[in-house]
Amino acid sequence: ALVTPPRRDGSINPCLLVAAGEVGIRRIHKIGSAWAIAALAFGTGSVGRVDVIVGPGNIHVTLAKKLVSGVVGIDMLAGPSEILVVADDSARPEYIAADLLSQAEHDPMASAILITTDATLVGRVDGALREQMGKLPRNEIASQAIESYGAAFLVEDIDAGIDLSNRLAPEHLELQVREPLALLGKVRNAGAVFMGELTPEAVGDYYAGPNHVLPTAGTARFSSALGVESFLKRTSVIAYSREALNRDAASIVRLAELEGLEAHAASVRIRMDKPGH
């Protein structure tokens, strides 16, 4: 099932309808915001309830997902967008500035961070930001984000930069360095990693393939991008033979007794006492 707010004329963007058709979605509801989440979680006369709700949204959608988590499964609580660029002296300031702005234009609370080993790069990126920002239709949003949540860190070496990146656990991590593959194994915490100067974050947004619903606000320390596994669950299946139960029974009884759960212990003893059944 797909939910999407209708446009002002009541229609749904035909591009979205084609995309839904391509992946086999036939159930489409013209609703959005918190009430769409509530409808999916609890069901209405026209919207069937679901088991899992995934996908991005604004703060109202995110808080609604938080409220219904437990009634249904959710993918994550995604906050404002983030980009972190780790760069050495081979990086091009105009590329970095463009990529930082690609996230800053999302939201005044979006964060855009540069970590570099090159002291001169910071000033050159700042100049490129000022030049490019004035040309953007959403320059007011981007400038607020850069002013409030933009930062540049100068580090003594690339390893220190990767260590800092791992502590920040960014949603999008760009490695604009000479040998990005050499650093990849050191990256522990990131929603998605973009390798080299020819892989801007926008290719992940729109075309590269991996899902672009990603953990934010440091949650890449313990969560992953939305994927097929977000719709899967596991069920444990346990089957014991007489031989296996005889082997383990004493240990099970002892553990139950340590917890003071005599009925648990008794449920094993009764099978030990009557081996013919």
C-alpha positions as CSV (number, residue, x, y, z in Angstrom):
1,A,0.0,0.0,0.0
2,L,1.3,3.5,-0.8
3,V,0.1,6.7,0.7
4,T,0.9,10.1,-0.8
5,P,-0.7,13.5,-0.3
6,P,-2.6,14.7,-3.4
7,R,-1.7,17.8,-5.3
8,R,-3.8,20.9,-5.1
9,D,-6.0,19.7,-7.9
10,G,-6.6,16.4,-6.1
11,S,-4.5,14.4,-8.5
12,I,-1.4,12.3,-7.8
13,N,1.8,13.0,-9.7
14,P,1.7,10.7,-12.8
15,C,5.4,9.9,-12.5
16,L,4.7,8.4,-9.0
17,L,1.8,6.4,-10.4
18,V,4.1,4.9,-13.1
19,A,6.8,4.1,-10.6
20,A,4.2,2.4,-8.3
21,G,2.9,0.4,-11.3
22,E,6.4,-0.7,-12.2
23,V,7.0,-2.3,-8.8
24,G,3.5,-3.8,-8.5
25,I,1.8,-1.4,-6.1
26,R,-2.0,-1.4,-6.8
27,R,-3.3,0.0,-3.5
28,I,-2.7,3.8,-3.5
29,H,-4.4,6.2,-1.0
30,K,-4.4,10.0,-1.5
31,I,-3.6,10.9,2.1
32,G,-0.5,12.3,3.8
33,S,1.0,13.5,7.0
34,A,0.2,12.0,10.5
35,W,-3.3,10.9,9.5
36,A,-1.9,8.7,6.8
37,I,0.3,7.0,9.3
38,A,-2.7,6.5,11.7
39,A,-4.9,5.1,8.9
40,L,-2.2,2.6,8.0
41,A,-1.6,1.6,11.6
42,F,-5.2,1.2,12.8
43,G,-7.2,0.9,9.6
44,T,-10.3,2.9,8.5
45,G,-13.4,2.1,6.4
46,S,-11.4,2.6,3.2
47,V,-7.7,2.0,4.3
48,G,-6.7,-1.4,5.4
49,R,-4.3,-1.7,8.3
50,V,-0.8,-2.9,7.6
51,D,2.0,-4.6,9.6
52,V,5.0,-2.4,8.7
53,I,5.2,1.3,7.8
54,V,8.3,2.6,6.0
55,G,9.4,5.7,4.2
56,P,10.5,9.3,4.9
57,G,8.4,12.3,5.9
58,N,8.4,15.6,7.7
59,I,8.4,16.0,11.5
60,H,4.7,15.2,11.8
61,V,5.1,11.9,9.9
62,T,8.2,11.0,12.0
63,L,6.4,11.7,15.3
64,A,3.3,9.8,14.1
65,K,5.6,6.8,13.2
66,K,7.1,7.0,16.7
67,L,3.6,6.9,18.3
68,V,2.5,3.8,16.4
69,S,5.7,1.9,16.7
70,G,4.8,-1.2,18.5
71,V,1.4,-1.3,17.0
72,V,3.1,-1.8,13.7
73,G,6.8,-2.1,12.7
74,I,8.6,0.9,11.4
75,D,11.9,1.3,9.5
76,M,13.4,4.1,11.5
77,L,12.8,7.7,12.9
78,A,14.6,9.7,10.2
79,G,15.4,13.3,11.1
80,P,16.7,16.2,9.0
81,S,19.1,15.3,6.2
82,E,22.9,15.2,6.8
83,I,26.0,15.1,4.6
84,L,29.6,14.8,5.7
85,V,32.4,15.1,3.3
86,V,35.9,13.7,4.2
87,A,38.4,15.4,1.8
88,D,42.1,15.5,1.2
89,D,44.1,18.0,-0.8
90,S,43.1,16.4,-4.1
91,A,39.4,17.4,-3.6
92,R,37.8,20.1,-5.6
93,P,36.2,22.9,-3.5
94,E,33.4,23.5,-6.1
95,Y,32.4,19.9,-5.9
96,I,32.3,19.8,-2.1
97,A,30.3,23.1,-2.0
98,A,27.8,21.8,-4.4
99,D,27.3,18.6,-2.5
100,L,27.0,20.3,0.9
101,L,24.3,22.5,-0.6
102,S,22.5,19.5,-2.1
103,Q,21.5,18.6,1.5
104,A,21.3,22.1,2.9
105,E,18.5,23.0,0.5
106,H,16.3,20.2,2.1
107,D,15.6,21.9,5.4
108,P,16.8,24.7,7.6
109,M,17.8,22.0,10.1
110,A,19.9,19.9,7.6
111,S,23.5,19.6,8.5
112,A,26.4,19.9,6.1
113,I,29.9,19.1,7.4
114,L,33.4,19.1,5.9
115,I,36.3,17.2,7.5
116,T,39.7,17.8,5.7
117,T,43.4,17.5,6.1
118,D,44.0,20.6,3.9
119,A,43.8,23.9,5.7
120,T,43.4,25.9,2.5
121,L,40.5,23.8,1.4
122,V,38.2,25.2,4.1
123,G,38.5,28.8,2.8
124,R,38.1,27.7,-0.8
125,V,35.0,25.7,0.0
126,D,33.5,28.6,1.9
127,G,34.0,30.9,-1.1
128,A,32.4,28.3,-3.4
129,L,29.5,28.0,-1.1
130,R,28.8,31.7,-1.1
131,E,29.1,31.8,-4.9
132,Q,26.8,28.8,-5.5
133,M,24.3,29.5,-2.8
134,G,23.1,32.8,-4.4
135,K,22.1,31.0,-7.5
136,L,19.8,28.5,-5.8
137,P,16.0,28.9,-5.8
138,R,16.0,27.6,-2.2
139,N,18.9,29.7,-1.1
140,E,17.2,31.0,2.0
141,I,16.7,27.5,3.3
142,A,20.2,26.4,2.3
143,S,21.8,29.5,3.9
144,Q,19.9,28.9,7.2
145,A,21.1,25.3,7.3
146,I,24.7,26.2,6.6
147,E,24.7,29.0,9.2
148,S,23.1,26.9,11.9
149,Y,24.3,23.4,11.2
150,G,27.2,23.7,8.9
151,A,30.8,23.1,10.1
152,A,34.3,22.4,8.9
153,F,36.9,20.4,10.9
154,L,40.6,20.4,10.2
155,V,42.3,17.2,11.1
156,E,45.9,16.1,11.1
157,D,45.4,13.1,9.0
158,I,42.8,11.1,7.1
159,D,42.6,8.4,9.8
160,A,41.6,11.1,12.3
161,G,39.0,12.3,9.9
162,I,37.5,8.9,9.5
163,D,37.5,8.5,13.3
164,L,35.6,11.7,13.7
165,S,33.2,10.7,11.0
166,N,32.5,7.4,12.8
167,R,31.7,9.3,15.9
168,L,29.2,11.5,14.1
169,A,27.7,8.5,12.2
170,P,26.4,10.6,9.2
171,E,23.5,9.8,7.0
172,H,25.5,10.5,3.9
173,L,29.3,10.2,3.9
174,E,31.3,11.3,0.8
175,L,34.9,10.2,0.5
176,Q,36.4,12.9,-1.7
177,V,40.0,11.6,-1.5
178,R,42.6,10.1,-3.8
179,E,42.0,6.5,-2.7
180,P,38.5,6.2,-1.4
181,L,38.6,2.4,-1.5
182,A,41.5,2.3,0.9
183,L,39.4,4.1,3.5
184,L,36.2,2.1,3.1
185,G,37.2,-0.6,5.5
186,K,37.7,1.9,8.2
187,V,34.2,3.3,7.9
188,R,32.1,1.8,10.7
189,N,29.1,4.2,11.0
190,A,27.4,5.7,8.0
191,G,24.0,5.4,6.3
192,A,25.5,5.4,2.8
193,V,29.1,5.9,1.6
194,F,29.8,7.7,-1.7
195,M,33.1,6.9,-3.2
196,G,35.2,9.5,-4.9
197,E,34.6,12.9,-6.5
198,L,32.5,11.5,-9.3
199,T,29.9,10.0,-6.9
200,P,27.9,12.9,-5.5
201,E,25.2,12.1,-3.0
202,A,22.5,13.0,-5.6
203,V,23.2,9.8,-7.5
204,G,22.2,7.8,-4.5
205,D,19.1,10.0,-4.1
206,Y,17.8,9.3,-7.5
207,Y,19.5,6.6,-9.5
208,A,22.2,4.4,-8.1
209,G,20.0,1.7,-6.7
210,P,20.4,1.3,-2.9
211,N,17.4,2.6,-1.0
212,H,17.8,6.2,0.1
213,V,15.8,6.1,3.3
214,L,18.8,6.2,5.6
215,P,19.5,6.5,9.4
216,T,20.1,10.1,10.7
217,A,21.1,11.8,13.9
218,G,23.8,9.3,14.8
219,T,21.6,6.3,14.5
220,A,23.8,4.8,11.8
221,R,25.7,3.5,14.9
222,F,23.1,0.8,15.2
223,S,20.7,0.9,12.3
224,S,20.8,0.5,8.5
225,A,19.2,1.8,5.3
226,L,15.6,0.7,4.5
227,G,15.7,-2.5,2.5
228,V,13.9,-5.7,1.7
229,E,15.0,-7.0,5.2
230,S,12.9,-4.2,6.8
231,F,9.8,-6.2,5.7
232,L,11.1,-9.5,7.0
233,K,10.9,-11.1,10.4
234,R,12.3,-14.3,12.0
235,T,10.6,-17.1,13.9
236,S,12.6,-19.5,16.0
237,V,11.8,-23.2,15.6
238,I,12.9,-25.7,18.3
239,A,12.6,-29.5,18.1
240,Y,14.2,-31.9,20.7
241,S,14.5,-35.6,20.5
242,R,14.4,-37.9,23.5
243,E,18.2,-38.2,23.4
244,A,18.7,-34.4,23.2
245,L,16.2,-33.7,26.1
246,N,18.0,-36.3,28.3
247,R,21.3,-34.7,27.6
248,D,20.2,-31.2,28.5
249,A,17.4,-31.7,31.0
250,A,19.5,-31.3,34.1
251,S,21.0,-28.0,32.9
252,I,17.5,-26.7,32.0
253,V,16.1,-27.6,35.4
254,R,19.1,-26.0,37.2
255,L,18.7,-22.7,35.3
256,A,14.9,-22.7,36.0
257,E,15.6,-23.3,39.7
258,L,18.2,-20.4,39.8
259,E,15.4,-18.1,38.6
260,G,12.9,-19.5,41.1
261,L,10.6,-20.7,38.3
262,E,9.6,-24.1,39.6
263,A,6.9,-24.8,37.0
264,H,9.5,-24.3,34.3
265,A,11.7,-26.9,36.0
266,A,8.7,-29.2,36.5
267,S,7.8,-29.2,32.8
268,V,11.1,-30.8,32.1
269,R,11.2,-33.1,35.1
270,I,7.9,-34.6,34.2
271,R,9.4,-35.8,30.9
272,M,12.4,-37.2,32.7
273,D,10.2,-39.1,35.1
274,K,8.1,-40.7,32.3
275,P,10.5,-41.5,29.5
276,G,8.1,-43.9,27.8
277,H,5.7,-41.2,26.9
